[in-house]
Amino acid sequence: MLRWAAVFMAIAIIAGILWCSGIIAAASEAAKVVFYVFLAVSVMLLVSSVVNRGQHRP
């Protein structure tokens, strides 16, 4: 997921160099959304691993 955020950010930077304002807005918004989804999933997995640390599975 982080790779997709980087791809959309690269598209936004390239579009910024070429002065394509509509593409800049769309790509930067997509990059932000994907990054925040990645961040939320990472935090949830971190909390889950801390909570389940003491429990062993058979």
C-alpha positions in Angstrom: 0.0 0.0 0.0 2.9 2.3 0.7 4.1 1.6 -2.7 0.9 2.9 -4.2 1.2 6.1 -2.2 4.7 6.6 -3.6 3.4 6.0 -7.1 0.6 8.6 -6.8 3.0 11.1 -5.2 5.5 10.5 -8.1 2.6 11.1 -10.6 1.7 14.3 -8.7 5.3 15.6 -8.9 5.6 14.8 -12.6 2.3 16.5 -13.3 3.5 19.5 -11.3 6.5 19.8 -13.5 4.3 19.6 -16.6 1.8 22.1 -15.1 -1.3 19.8 -15.3 -3.2 21.1 -12.3 -6.1 18.6 -12.5 -3.8 15.6 -12.5 -1.8 17.2 -9.6 -4.9 17.4 -7.4 -6.2 14.0 -8.2 -2.8 12.2 -7.7 -2.0 14.1 -4.5 -5.4 13.3 -3.0 -5.1 9.6 -4.0 -1.6 9.5 -2.4 -2.9 11.0 0.8 -5.8 8.6 1.0 -3.6 5.6 0.4 -1.0 6.8 2.9 -3.6 7.3 5.7 -5.1 3.9 5.0 -1.6 2.4 5.3 -1.0 4.3 8.5 -4.3 3.2 10.0 -3.7 -0.5 9.2 -0.1 -0.3 10.6 -1.4 1.2 13.9 -4.1 -1.5 14.1 -1.6 -4.3 13.5 0.8 -2.8 16.1 -1.9 -2.6 18.7 -3.0 -6.1 17.9 0.5 -7.5 18.2 1.0 -5.7 21.6 -2.3 -7.0 23.0 -1.7 -10.6 21.8 2.0 -10.8 22.8 1.4 -12.8 25.9 -1.0 -15.3 24.3 0.4 -18.4 22.7 -1.4 -20.3 20.0 -1.3 -24.2 20.1 
